[in-house]
Amino acid sequence: MHWLSSHNRSEFLACPQLIRFEYGKGSDGFEPTLLIKGSTVLLKYVVLGARMQLAFAICEGRLLYALKVFDDGNDGGILWSIAERDAELNGIRGLVRGEPLVSFLFNELAVNVAWNDMPTLSGLDRLATWADSAALGRVDHAAMQATVSPMIDRLHQSGVSDDEWLVLEVGGRSDWKAVHNHFITAGASSSLIDLFDSDEGNQQEQLGVWLTDNLQPFDVYHSPQIPKGAGTRELIDILLSHEFGAVLIESKTLSILARERLPDRAKLKHDVSAHISKAFAQLRGAIRSLKSGVPVTSATGETLAIEREKPAHAIVLIPDLELVEDQAAYGIDFIRDFMTATGAFPHLLDISELLRVVQAAEMIAARGTTTTPIMAFDYYLTERAEKAVNAGTLCIEVLLRFADDTAEG
């Protein structure tokens, strides 16, 4: 496992997707290291051998570097960063000296899930000059966006080395090594985080359980059951309940590992749209079941006490909000129709957004004396629902900021 410094871990948790160079200490001494944090969907493209390009440029006296992952045929997304610390430049200088490059992949929760050796690179004389002349120090990446974005667009369009960019091919490997991590819930259950697990749906559900377990220890239920004939059936994927209402989470993921060929983004968006529609239909049915008074049991058969009268929160959890094809389909009319039919607040989140909501709830609770994390979670989701109405779509990302500091969630 690759351990992050406290500085890097805070940064990795705050940013849904990013890259960082390091000069990390491996088994044979220090080595150039590329840390890649991305959505689980993006990481699956990487480990299945998608083409990747690593690129460098100078921007206002700083060293800008970017990674393009071809996750959409000949197209793809670009992650970028600006070198701020000596460790970054030392890692890049190691590349120039021909030292082997190693890369570590981190998921949405900043958990190291895979690693691999990368190709030895050559023709880096220009990079050596840039690394030696680049200024260091903290960078306001948001403030630099206006300057960097046109450069990234030009990289995206050309994809070859020119006077502005040095572009290197680094991808195409499908022999990534899995890093296995276990998370332990408050109820002492253990689950494996495995990027390569063929049961991709269960992996996303387990991440959802682990995140929400922080809010209400011992009262987060995975796969709660209701009666069906002589047996039972699943009510919903994840269920929480407290005095102010219930939270129902229906998780939908994409089977990427099992496909014979990597799907393009258009295919993924089509699949996600179908999954979202099915998930909201399942949430409607689950809420109807709760309101009818049907008994609910845990996966082990324990009868659960569920708040059924107060407004619930109905969450569809998907792999990546950027895959939502038609955001207008989840606009004001959809929200009002769902709330009228169920009395519940609808939400559409991915793992990164669920993490931000949980972090916001914990921060709100920490500033109060009587507010619990689950109460703050309920409050923040309600506020978020109002913002969705104002924005005209459920497809929003929200940051929490306090007026007296720069905290965010």
N, C-alpha and C positions, 0 to 999 in steps of 0.2 A: 504494500500500500504506500502511496505517496502522501506524506504528511505535509499539510500547509502551515506556514507561519500564521500567527494570529492576524497579521496585517492582510495576508493573502486570503485567509478564510473569510474574513469580514467582507473583503472586496468580492470574492467569489459568490457569497450568499446574496449580496446586494445586486449583482448583475446577472440577469438570466443567461446571457451567453457572452463569453469573452475568451481571449487568449493572453498568455503571459509567458515571456521567456524567463528562465532562471539559469543559474549555474549551480546545479544541485550536486550533492555528494552521493555518488553511486558506489557500488562494490569495488570499483577500480579507481576511485578518486572522483574529482569533480568532473562534470560532464554537461554539455549544453542540453538544456531541458525545455521542452515546449509543453505548457499546460493548456489544455483545451477544455473549456466548460461550455456545455451546450444542452439543448433539449435531448431527451432520450431518443427521439426520432432522428435528430441530426447525428448523434453518436452511432446509431445503428448503420447509417450510411457509411460512416467512417470505417467501422470494423468490418463491413461487408465489401470494402475495397473501392469505395468511390474515389474518383480522381480528386486530388487536392493540389493547390498551389500555395506556396509561401512567398510573400512579396515584401520588399522593403523600399522605403523612399524617405527623403528629407522633407519635413514640413515645418516651416518657421523655425529652423535651427534645431528641431527635435527629430529623433529617429522614429518614424512611423513604420509599423509592420502589420501585415494582414494575412489572414488565412482564408482562402476560397475553397469551399467544399461543393463539389459538383453534385448536388443532391436533386437536380432536376434536368437530367440529360446533359446537354452542353451548357446549361445554365446552373446557377447556384448562389448561395448566400456567402457573404463575406463578413468575418469577424476581424476587428482591428484594435490595435492598442498603440500607445505612445510610450516609449521607454522612459521610466522615471528614476530607476535606481541602478547603482553599479552592477548589481547581480544580473540585471537584464543585459546590459552591455557586455559583461564578462561572458555570459552564455553565447551571445552573438559573436564575440571575438573568438570563442572556442570553435564555432562553426567555421570561421575564416581559416583557422589553423588546421582544419580537417578533422577535428575531433568528432566522434560519433554522436549523433543527435538521438535523444530518447524522448518519447512523448507520453504523457499521461492524460487520460480522459476522465472528466468529472461530470456527473449528472446534475440535475436541477438543484439538488440538495448539497452540492459541493462534495459528494462522495466519490472517491476514486474508484472507477469501475473497470478500467482496462489500461494496458500500457503496451508499447512496442518500440523497437528500434526503428529509426527512420533512415532513409538513404544518406550516404555521405555526399556532401555537396561540394561543388568546385566552381571556379570562375567567380570568386567573391572579392576580388581586389577592390572594387568600388565600395562594397559593404564595409571593408576594413577602414577605408577613409571616412565613411559616414559615422561609423561607431566611435572613432577617435575624436571626431569633431562635434558630436552631438551634445547638446546641453542636457542636464538632468534636473530633477526636482518634480514636485507634485504638478499634475496637469489637470485642469478642469476639462474633462473630455466633452461635456455638454457644450461648453463655450467654444471648443475647437471644432464642433460638428460642422459649422458652416464652411470652415476652411477645408476640412478633411473630406467631406461628402463629395465634392466635385472630383477630387483625386481618386476616391474609391470608385466613382462612376467610370472614370477613364480606365482604371484597372479592370473593372468589370467588362468593359466593352472591348478592350484590346487583348488582355490576358497574355501579353508577351513583354519581354524586357524592352525598355526604350530609355530615352533620356531621363524620364521621371521615375520609373519603377524598375527594380531588379526582381524578376519573377523566376521562381524555382519550382520544379515539379517534385512533390514529396509524397503523394498518395498512391492509391492502387493496391495496398497490401490488405490481405484478408486473413492474416495469421496473428491477429491481436490476441494478447494474453489476458484472460479474465482476472480481475481482482475481486475476490469474494468478501463481502462485508455482511455482518448480521446486525440488525437493530433489535433492541429489547424494549418492549412496551412496559407500561406501568404494571400491567397484569402479569408480567414475567413471561409473556410469550415471545418467541424468537422467530424472525423471518430473515431469509437470505435476500440480499440485493444482488441480482445477477443480470447484467446487461444481456447476456447470451441465453437466458432462460426462454425456452420455446413457449411457455405459458405467459405471453406478454401481458395479457389482461390481468392476471393475478399479480404480476410485478407492480403494475400501476396501482392496483387496489391496496397492496401492502404499503406503498409509499404514502397513499392517502391515509391509511390507518395510523402510520407512524407520526405523520404531521399532526393529525387531530388528537392523537393520544396525549400530546402535550397540554391540550386544553382542559381535558376532563379525564384524569387517570381513572382506570377501572370501568369507565362507562362509555367506551367506544366499541361498537359491536360490528364485527365483520360478518357479513352474510347472515343477518337475522332471519328467522323462519316464521311462516304463518301456516295454519292448517291447510291441507289439500287432500281430500279423500281420506284414506287411512294413514297418510303420511304428512309431509310438510313440503313447502316450496320456499324459495328465497323471496323475501319481501323487497329487499334493496341491497346494494353492495355494502354500504357503510351507513350506520345509524347512530346518532347521538341524541340525547334527550336531557332537558333540564327544565326548571320551573317556568321558563318563559317560552318554551316551544321545542320542537324537534328539528333536527338537521338531517336530511336524507341526501346521500351522495350516490349517484349512479355513474359508474366509471366505464368509459368506452375507449378502447385503444385500437391500434392498427397492427395487424399481423404483417410484419416486414421480414422477419428472419425466415419465415417459412416459404416465402415466395421464391420462385425460380429465377426471377430477374428483379432488379431494383425498380420499384415503381417511380414514375415521375410525380411532380407536385400536383398536377391536374388529377391524377388517379387518386392520390391521397386525399385531396380536397373533396372529391366525389364520395369517397368512402366515409369520410368524417361527417359529411352532411347527412348521410343515411343513418349513421350511428347516433347523431344528435337528436334527430327526429324520433328514433326508437327510444332513446333514453328519456326524453321528456314525456313520452307516452307511458313509459314504465313508472316514472315519478307520479304522474297523475293517478295511475292505478294504485300505487303504494299509499298515497295520501287518502284515497277513497277507502282503502282497507283499514287504515288507522282510524278514520272518522267513523267507520262502521262498528268499531269496538272489537275487531278481531284480535284474539290473543297473539302476542309476539313473543317468541323465545329466542334465546341465543343459539349459536351453532351447537352448543353442548346441551341444549334442552332447558336452560334456566328461563323461567318466565320473567319478562322485562316490564318494568313500569315506564310507560311512555306518555309524555304530555301530548294530548290529542286535540285540544280545543284551541289553543293559542296558535297564531300564525307560524307555520313552519318555514324553513328555508330548504328549497329544492335545488340541489347542485348537480349539474352535469359536468363530469370531470373528463377532459379530453387531453391528448398528448401535447397539442400545441395550438394556441389560439390563432396563430397565423394561418392555420389550415382551414379556417372557416371560410367557405367559398362565398356565401351571400350573407353578409352581416345584416343587411336590411331585413332579412327574413326573421330576425330575432329583435325586431324593433318594438315600437309602442303597441301596435295591435297585438303582437304575440304576447308581450308582457301582460297587457290588460286581460287578454283572453285566458291566459294561464292562471292569473290571480283570481279572476271571477269564478273559474271552474273549480279551483282548489283552495282558495284562501291563503295560498303560500306565495313566498317570494321566489321567482326563478333566478338562477344564476348559471353562468357558463364560465368555467375556469379551466386552466391547465395547471400542471404541478407547480410551475413557477409562481403563478398568480395565487394559488392556494397557500403556498409558502408565505407570500407577502401578506395575505389576509391573516394568517396565523401569527406572524410576527407583529402585525399591527395590534391584534387583540392582546398579545402578551405585553406590549409596550403600554397600551391603555390601562390594562389591569395593574401594571407596576406603578403607575402614577396615582392610583386610587387607594382607598383603604378598605372598601367593601366590595368593589367590583372584582369578580372572579374572571379568569381567562375565558371561560365559556360564555359568560354574560357579555364580555367585551366583544367576543366573536359574533354573537347574535346582534349586538348593537352595530358593529362595523359592517356586517353583511346588510343590515337594513339601510344604513347610510349609502352603501355601495349600490343597492338596488335603486335608490333615489337618483344617484348619479347616472345609472344606466338609462333611466327614464329620460333624464335631461339630455343625455348623449344620443338617445334614439336607438340604442342597440345594447344587447347584453355583452357584446364583444368589446369590453373595455379593460384597461389596466389602470389600477389605482395605487398611488403612493400616499402614505400617511406622513404628514409633516406637522410638527408642533411649532407654534409661533415663537416659543422661547429658545429653540435650539434648531439644529439641522438634522434631527433624527428623522429617519424615514423607514417605512416598512413595505 
